[in-house]
């Protein structure tokens, strides 16, 4: 899969809807060791908007946001705090160099093939009573993704885009996360929620996916603006049928999967 070039401003255009799952995750984390000054890692911090929510929840925490996108990190580093910092790291290879009370990841792991192989490394970095918490999109079988994949694999685009996009095996079913994480005396809470986002504006679903799922296509076709426009136009027309605009906006169902794991302590 082509590593996507991220556009922080495009991603943040729907920040209110994108932030809601993280707030729901945050509400289930509960107390941390070393409160009121826990050590926290925000893995895949992006533009730092949810890192700021962690800092608000635990004002005394020392928090490091990790991301592998220079564009996102530039945006994140504009956020200041006496115990807040951001650094470059790839979740596929990141190994904690110190103990953490909380390792949290928001809408990242779907971009990391084989991410369950990283869980033992991260869990071993948690102190007694520490928490690993994450949420991932579980909507890869939704029209927003299936139509994009079908178009990319059509005769016109297969040569340039075939096999580029993620399928529904990018994340595990909730019961498989429960099985993988529920060992060695850990307390595991896994659940799923489908949000019905009411998006405003023209081509609202297209505008959403331009910030996330469509990034690999936009990156792969960045050197050919005419081809990029042709793909986006064809995809836009498919989305208009799949997600018709209503009098109050466009309803965009979005399934997400959550997990909170607490190690014994």
BELVEN-V894993 format. One line per field, one symbol per residue. ss: DSSP state (h for helix, s for strand, l for the rest). Layout:
BEGIN
ss=???
END
This chain:
BEGIN
ss=lllllllhhhhhhhhhhhhhhhhhhhhlllllllllllssssslllllhhhhhhhhhllllssssssllhhhhhhhlllllllssssslllllllllllsssssssllhhhllllhhhhhhhhhlsssssssssssslllllhhhhhhhhhhlllllhhhhllllllhhhlllhhhhhhhhlllllsssssssssssssllllhhhhhhhllllhhhhhhllllhhhhhhhhhhhhhhhhhhlllsllsssssssssssssslll
END
